Amino acid sequence: MRFVTTGGMKELERQIAQSGVSYREMMERAGQSAAALIRERWPVEGKKICILCGRGNNGGDGFVAARHLAEAGAQVMAALLCGRPATPESRAAYERMPPSVAVEEDLSAVPARLAEADLLVDAVFGTGFRGGIPEELEPVFEAARRARGAGTPVAAMDLPSGVNGDTGEYESCIPADLTVAMGAPKPAHLVNWAGEYLGELALGEIGAHPKVEDAFSGWQEALELRHVRRFLPRRSHTGHKGQNGRLLLIAGCRQYPGAAALAAAAAARSGVGYVRLATVPGVAKIVAARCPEAIYTLCRKNGRGGIAGGKEAVSALLGAAQGADAVAIGCGMEPGPDTLSIVKALLRQEKPLLLDAGALTALAAEPEPLSLLENAACPVVITPHPGEYARLTGAAAGNNPFAPEYTRTESIGITVLRKGYITGITGPEGKLWHFGGCDGLAKGGSGDVLTGLIGGLLAQGASPFGAAAVGAWLHGRAARLCAGDHTRRAMVPSQLPEYFGRAFLEAEQE
């Protein structure tokens, strides 16, 4: 599915306007389209419809819808929650409403009118809304929620007011039964918790010519099952374990032995033929009890309980890498100079390399970590969370995954899977956004499971971008399945590999 960010939608509207469709005409098409979608779902003739309108163009869409619903025989009241319309287009739409549309400007009177309505239309704030609902509007929003709770349907123009269009965050909003996304879906329509406020999602028209839409460069693409089926490595019915890939997983230290166990267990469930874990003896003993499928390269321990990085130790790990089809490093590793020396050596070899956790933090201590990644001799995948991304790039760790600071790795030729409630996957092959996880993953160890899974896919021959995309989808799908059995609150990362099989079954069905 393609979508646009809120900033991308503004640019698309600008290009539509340049093509000859004015902003006023776009508003007319949007309001008319919303009114038609409402009429398809609910009877309106003789019904009392209350339209909550803001001062901007979202309110203008509401005024247009009010006119069309009134012409269809509804008794329409437009409540001006933020005063008179403030944009030329919304003022023009306001002035075109017929006299039969009642206008209410007294906020204190609106809750009573909502209680009497047969249908509510939310046209207060659009997808550009940020922050919280103004305090003076809360009684109206609460009255709207009560009315909906009593059975009055609610239709939202573009997005329920109060929801951030790029992040899906909200402190207070009016949940809808129907949301009409104007022109294109936005990120907030796609996040995994959108069901809390969205209701049915329908696409409204704004009058864009197909040629304008096709030429628009700001479209984003959401990761879907079709991508997974395209990138998923094929298996031979007659293949043996050596043909299914060999993963070298370098992980663990005295403080974080569980990270190595989680990554190894996930890799073993990825379909890879061999999982070789390079770690210190104490960690190996713990992992062996949890993942009997793994084999081991035992490493000398440094003074902090991590893998030593001297010349001899690094040489041994490079030798193990030569016998592997892919290497994943970082889960549960202490981010000191020993880890850094191993990472720098691995960047000079040729096997696909995944860097996570301690490996990324160690690399971030270098003066120019992005230059080291850009000049690597091997294909590279990194899987940072926002804090690790910020340390690598010097960017602020903001909460909007579509913010410009998160584009700093897009031109250096590596694959980046930036974790979060919306996961961004970028690489030479393109860009995908994954909306399919759940907040049950917001626990220590989930990233280690993802690393083991992607590492195993890399070793099976998936491209770096393909392994990241497939891994993100399988990880998110397994999380949703796990949450269905154990709840998002109680599920733990060690349960996730048990759900990979069901996720793979979905991905492998033609």
Buried (B, 14 or more C-beta within 10 A) or exposed (E): EEBBBBBBBBBBBEBBBEEEBEBBBBBBBBBBBBBBBBBEBBEBEEBBBBBBBBBBBBBBBBBBBBBBBBEBEBBBBBBBBBEEBBBEBBBBBBEBBEEEBBBBEEBEEBBEBBBEBBBBBBBBBBBBBEEEBEEEBEEBBBBBBEBBEEEBBBBBBBBBBBBBBBBBBBEBBBBBBBBBBBBBBBBBBBBBBBEBBBBEBBEBBBBBEEEBBEEBEBEBEBBBEEBBBEBBBEEEEEEEEEEBBBBBBBBBBBEBBBBBBBBBBBBBBBBBBBBBBBBBEBBBEBBBEBBEEBEBBBBBBBEEBBBBBEEEBBEBBBEBBEEBBBBBBBBBBBBBEBBBBBBBBBBEBEBBBBBBBBBBBBBBEBEEBBEBBBEBEBBBBBBBBBEBBBBBBEBEBBEBBBBEBBBBBBEBBBBBBBBBBBBBBBBBBEBBBBBBBBEBBEEEBBBBBBBBBBBBBBBBBBBBBBBBBBBBBBBBBBBBBBBEEEEBEEBBBBBBBBBBEBBBEBBEEE
